[in-house]
Amino acid sequence: MDNTRRRLRSGTVVLGGMGLLAAALSACSSDPDKRCVDRDSYHYAKGYKVVSDKNCRTTKAAVNADWYYGGDKKGSWVSDGSFTRPRSSGSGGSRSGSGVHRGGFGGGHHSSGG
């Protein structure tokens, strides 16, 4: 009986730890990847020049700075991102704005379930 209790207790610890790990990972992924860039620094081959975050936090910055979301960073340049903050993945929407369509029983076009 003591071994059974010990096994149950260790299983509970493992499952509890997995839940904490899942919660931590989902909390991290909800914050979009963003960088402060100089909007006036655009270069066709490189993208935007990454500048200090303090430039995006103040209105008295020496450069025309703004947050740039996503993209590929190469050295001190970033490209293929957007100045538009992405919607959180938990909202059920999509980037194109078309939303999520769910069919009802059988998934037909005229069903009302979902």
Salt bridges, closest charged atoms under 4 A:
ASP2 OD2 - ARG6 NH2 3.79
ASP33 OD2 - ARG35 NH1 3.36
ASP53 OD2 - ARG57 NH2 3.77
ASP66 OD2 - ARG39 NH2 3.03
